[in-house]
Amino acid sequence: MESGQCLKFLRPYLFQLPHPRAAVYARFYSVSKRDPVKATSSYCPRLKNVSGSRNLHSSALEKLEEFNSDTPKRITVENRVQKLRDYNALHYPRLGSRPNRMSIPSFREKYQDITTEPASEEVTLEGRIMSVRRGGSKLAFFSIVSGYQQVQVMISLNQLSEPRPDTQQFREALHPFLRGDIVSIKGTAMRTHAGELTLRASELPALLSPGLAPLPEELTNQETMVLNRHVDLLVNRRTSDTFRLRSHIIRSMRDFFHEKDFLEVQTPILADYASGAAARPFLTSATELPEKELALRIAPELWLKRLVVGGNDRVFEIGSSFRNEGIDTTHNPEFTMCEFYSAYSNLADLISMTEDLITRLIKHADRLIHSQFQSLETPKIKLPEGSWKQVEFIPALEEILDIKFPDLSEPDVLPRLIELLDSRANIKQGPELTPAKLLDELAGQFLEGSSYEQPLFIIHHPACMAPLSKSFICPKTGQLVSARAELFIEGREIANMYEEENDPFEQRRKFEQQLESQKNKLAAHEEGPLEVDESYVQALEYGLPPTGGWGCGVDRLIMLLTGATRIGDVLSFGNLRNVASIRQAAKDA
């Protein structure tokens, strides 16, 4: 028999390697082909010659990239389960008493100065195995991770406490351990001759939770990553760093508001009407209120202003809002909003607070990325030394377009605007077009682009674009404009702020005007039916102090600070389309 045929007979898996999802036999031999840590050469000089016949995990499975094989994933899992049963290792034990238990970050901090002489005290570490390297029958190395940090573990038969297993028992005890398993290991800290901090095991590792499904070495397909976010987090450091930075940024935002004596609150998500923005809501019902149609909130704004009426001068909320709209790189139907309302604050106060907050967050993100989250790129945002650039909405557009706007508060202004603009702007016409939408399109085409050079505030929008804002006659143009500002950075809207309308009569008029402009337009279908929110108008009758309101899309802010190009990359489980596909993807696996 030819040598090749002989090998094929003895080790068929070397010639008919299954796809990573059906690793079967090869999955069980998960020894990395990489050279063992050179630091351990004094303990086993032959480590570099680890037998290639047991290196299948690296050679055949290192491209264990996607989970899209024709072979069902269950075959892989079932084979792994059978192997664990064969070795009596399929257990999920409760945690008992663990004297001197220590987290890996604490271990690394405590023993960062240890020399090659092992520490005297024993400690217990727990974590997930990220690699297994074997050096013959008496030595193995694990790399385990927990608390976002990794440490090497050396398991040497000669270093185990008495009574020691024999060579066969030692080999069989370590045989079931694979990349992905969660273990507990007792030992002492030491440093190898090459300087690697290591836990020298004094007992055989305990398997706390075996990994049944194979953990890939890398994952790059975007769809696979988002549909298997738990795997993505284990394999890709950037994904983990993005979510951790998000948490730090939100904490810093909270700290900013708490330092300024704001009260954090939670307002209703379900109500019988969605208000506070022009958007189409999600509609639902409740068992206890079968006769009522309920809506998920599209913004917390009106609830928060009711709290200001109630004597809470400074309130803020960070929470989810829902808008039944499309999905793209910067929009998701479920998103996180931060809104605050500050009594006795005007537009200038709001702009100043925004500059302080965003500067703080950018600098905080920069520090964290340099010190902890090095897989991310630091924000390359040029922060001005003094006040940030401001442009007035109408004067800036009139100068750029070389036109003079008609009275934008007139009911017939839309056809006049379209005729006036002629070929100066690319405006998509249709039944859904309103004056507010047309003006917003113009700002997107001609004003927002300069925010790539430096942060930009666009101020004093036409009153029709901000029905909840106080308005006044602009001395430059004679137009009715709102006391409003929007912050743009690198072409993205980051924050929206305005002086709140606190006149109940004027607020009712604006609601009615908005309702009238929606009649006979497709916008009524897109944004849901409008109505005058009588309960809010009545709340204003008790007196809302002059108040500044502010809102920020947290997800877009995190995109800016992490360099993410898709909103799904900063959401724990991707956008709505991804979330709604997870269960089906599991069934298809």
C-alpha positions, -999 to 999 in steps of 0.1 A, spaced: 0 0 0 13 34 -9 22 57 20 -5 82 10 -31 54 9 -19 42 42 -22 75 58 -56 79 43 -66 46 58 -53 55 93 -64 91 94 -92 97 69 -99 131 84 -65 143 69 -78 137 34 -115 144 37 -115 174 61 -151 184 68 -161 220 68 -155 238 101 -191 235 110 -188 198 109 -153 193 123 -163 160 139 -130 143 147 -107 172 139 -126 195 162 -116 174 191 -79 178 184 -77 215 188 -40 221 192 -27 253 176 0 250 150 16 281 163 49 276 182 44 274 219 55 304 239 92 306 237 93 316 273 87 280 283 116 265 265 134 259 297 106 236 308 103 216 276 130 221 249 110 199 224 79 222 223 87 235 188 85 200 175 49 193 186 35 166 164 18 179 133 -8 150 135 -24 168 164 -23 203 149 -56 201 130 -73 229 149 -49 254 135 -42 240 100 -77 227 91 -98 249 113 -80 282 115 -102 295 87 -133 283 106 -147 315 93 -184 314 86 -212 292 97 -227 286 62 -217 251 54 -240 226 37 -233 203 67 -256 212 96 -241 227 126 -258 202 148 -236 174 134 -205 192 148 -222 198 182 -234 162 184 -200 148 177 -185 171 203 -211 161 228 -204 124 222 -166 130 227 -173 147 260 -195 119 271 -168 94 262 -144 112 286 -171 118 312 -166 155 308 -201 167 298 -209 185 331 -221 220 341 -212 221 378 -222 246 403 -195 268 417 -183 258 451 -160 275 475 -129 289 457 -104 303 482 -82 331 468 -104 334 437 -91 363 415 -101 379 383 -76 379 354 -73 417 354 -66 416 392 -41 388 387 -23 408 360 -22 439 382 -11 422 414 17 402 398 28 427 372 62 430 389 68 393 397 101 378 386 109 343 374 106 330 410 70 317 414 47 334 440 41 316 472 3 319 474 -21 299 453 -49 316 434 -78 304 413 -85 319 379 -116 314 358 -121 322 321 -126 310 285 -99 291 267 -88 309 236 -60 286 226 -46 252 236 -10 242 229 4 209 239 40 199 243 42 161 243 24 141 269 34 160 301 29 197 292 2 219 279 -5 256 277 -38 274 277 -45 310 270 -76 320 290 -96 353 289 -120 369 313 -127 405 322 -115 415 287 -79 404 295 -59 373 287 -33 353 306 -12 322 299 -16 290 320 11 264 321 0 228 331 30 206 337 26 171 350 58 176 371 45 208 387 11 194 399 5 189 436 5 154 451 -11 130 444 -1 135 407 -18 115 380 3 93 358 12 102 322 -18 84 307 -42 100 332 -27 134 327 -31 131 289 -67 119 291 -76 146 317 -65 173 293 -78 157 261 -114 172 263 -103 208 266 -108 230 235 -108 266 225 -141 280 238 -143 259 269 -148 278 302 -125 266 330 -113 271 365 -76 266 373 -57 268 406 -20 277 406 7 302 414 19 332 395 52 331 377 70 348 349 86 328 321 122 335 310 109 355 280 89 377 304 54 363 300 32 364 331 18 329 336 -3 309 360 15 277 368 -12 251 375 -10 231 408 -41 211 400 -57 199 368 -81 224 353 -118 220 361 -142 223 331 -170 246 342 -189 249 309 -178 230 278 -180 248 244 -200 225 222 -200 246 191 -166 253 175 -153 288 181 -138 302 149 -103 319 148 -117 348 128 -150 362 116 -152 388 89 -186 383 70 -208 412 82 -241 392 81 -226 363 100 -211 386 126 -244 404 134 -265 372 133 -240 355 157 -230 386 178 -220 364 208 -194 347 186 -184 381 170 -177 395 205 -155 365 214 -135 366 182 -133 403 171 -118 427 196 -131 457 177 -167 447 183 -161 442 220 -142 475 222 -170 494 204 -197 482 230 -174 489 259 -166 524 247 -204 530 242 -209 521 278 -182 545 290 -196 574 268 -231 570 281 -217 569 317 -198 601 310 -230 617 297 -248 608 328 -219 621 350 -220 654 330 -257 659 338 -255 648 374 -226 673 380 -250 700 368 -277 689 392 -300 673 366 -325 647 377 -325 615 357 -360 602 350 -378 575 331 -409 584 311 -436 561 295 -427 542 264 -463 530 259 -492 555 257 -524 561 237 -507 586 215 -471 592 202 -460 628 201 -429 650 204 -416 645 168 -429 641 132 -426 603 128 -448 573 122 -452 553 154 -454 516 161 -490 507 171 -499 479 195 -525 470 222 -526 458 258 -547 430 273 -559 452 301 -570 480 276 -585 461 247 -605 490 235 -575 513 232 -549 515 204 -515 521 220 -483 535 205 -446 532 214 -431 566 220 -413 584 192 -397 608 216 -399 615 254 -401 653 249 -436 661 260 -434 639 291 -402 655 302 -416 690 298 -446 680 319 -420 672 346 -405 707 343 -440 721 347 -442 700 379 -413 718 394 -383 697 383 -362 724 368 -335 702 353 -344 667 340 -328 643 315 -335 608 302 -314 583 282 -336 556 268 -351 539 237 -375 555 213 -392 539 183 -401 552 149 -418 530 122 -395 542 95 -368 528 71 -334 513 79 -302 526 65 -266 532 77 -276 559 102 -313 550 110 -329 521 129 -365 520 140 -354 514 176 -327 538 188 -314 554 219 -321 591 227 -307 615 253 -329 645 260 -326 671 287 -347 701 297 -334 730 317 -356 757 330 -344 793 326 -320 784 299 -320 800 264 -305 790 231 -271 805 239 -270 785 272 -279 753 253 -251 759 227 -226 765 254 -236 733 272 -234 713 240 -199 725 233 -188 715 268 -205 681 266 -193 671 232 -157 683 239 -157 663 271 -170 631 253 -145 634 224 -115 638 247 -128 610 270 -131 587 240 -96 597 228 -81 588 262 -100 555 264 -90 544 229 -54 551 236 -54 533 269 -79 504 266 -97 501 233 -68 502 209 -86 483 181 -105 515 175 -93 546 158 -92 579 178 -118 605 166 -101 629 142 -124 658 150 -109 693 149 -122 711 180 -121 749 177 -102 768 204 -131 792 210 -167 792 202 -179 768 175 -190 780 140 -226 791 136 -246 798 105 -281 812 103 -304 790 82 -322 815 59 -294 841 54 -269 813 46 -291 796 20 -301 829 4 -265 838 0 -255 804 -14 -285 801 -38 -285 838 -46 -323 841 -40 -347 858 -17 -371 835 1 -408 844 1 -427 845 34 -422 809 46 -452 811 69 -477 816 41 -499 785 33 -491 786 -4 -453 788 0 -444 753 -13 -452 759 -50 -436 793 -48 -404 778 -34 -402 751 -60 -406 777 -88 -380 799 -72 -354 772 -68 -358 761 -104 -326 741 -112 -306 755 -83 -313 725 -61 -320 688 -65 -354 684 -49 -374 652 -52 -410 663 -57 -440 642 -47 -472 643 -26 -451 638 6 -432 670 1 -439 698 26 -422 732 31 -404 718 61 -391 688 42 -380 709 13 -361 733 35 -345 704 53 -333 690 20 -318 724 11 -299 724 44 -286 689 37 -273 699 3 -258 733 10 -251 738 47 -243 706 65 -213 698 43 -191 724 60 -193 704 92 -166 682 78 -141 710 84 -152 717 120 -183 713 142 -211 734 129 -243 749 145 -271 757 121 -293 781 139 -327 799 135 -345 775 113 -378 786 98 -406 783 123 -425 757 102 -396 733 109 -399 734 147 -435 735 159 -425 729 195 -400 757 196 -404 794 205 -403 816 174 -395 852 166 -391 876 137 -355 875 123 -342 911 122 -321 902 91 -347 886 69 -381 895 84 -390 858 85 -406 840 114 -378 817 127 -374 794 156 -350 797 185 -334 765 175 -299 751 167 -287 718 152 -251 706 157 -235 688 128 -201 671 129 -186 654 99 -219 656 80 -239 640 108 -266 656 129 -254 651 165 -277 673 186 -309 693 182 -319 721 207 -343 749 211 -361 772 234 -394 755 242 -427 770 233 -444 777 267 -473 798 255 -504 775 255 -522 796 230 -493 797 206 -486 760 211 -522 752 202 -520 773 171 -488 756 160 -504 721 165 -534 732 144 -511 746 117 -491 714 116 -523 694 114 -536 716 85 -504 713 65 -506 675 68 -540 672 52 -542 656 18 -505 647 19 -487 614 19 -469 626 50 -501 618 69 -495 582 61 -458 583 67 -459 601 100 -492 588 113 -523 609 120 -516 641 139 -539 657 164 -538 685 189 -523 671 221 -549 686 245 -533 671 276 -500 688 269 -516 721 261 -536 719 293 -503 711 312 -488 743 297 -517 762 313 -502 756 347 -471 774 335 -439 761 319 -409 783 328 -388 796 299 -370 763 292 -342 750 269 -346 716 255 -319 693 239 -319 660 222 -291 637 209 -292 604 190 -268 584 212 -262 557 185 -250 583 159 -228 599 186 -212 565 193 -207 560 155 -188 593 154 -166 584 184 -158 548 174 -155 553 136 -183 529 129 -199 533 94 -231 515 101 -255 521 130 -259 483 134 -222 482 144 -229 502 176 -261 483 185 -257 451 206 -275 429 181 -275 450 149 -305 468 133 -341 457 133 -336 436 101 -308 417 118 -327 412 151 -357 399 133 -336 374 114 -317 358 143 -343 331 151 -347 320 115 -310 319 110 -307 295 139 -334 273 124 -316 272 91 -282 264 107 
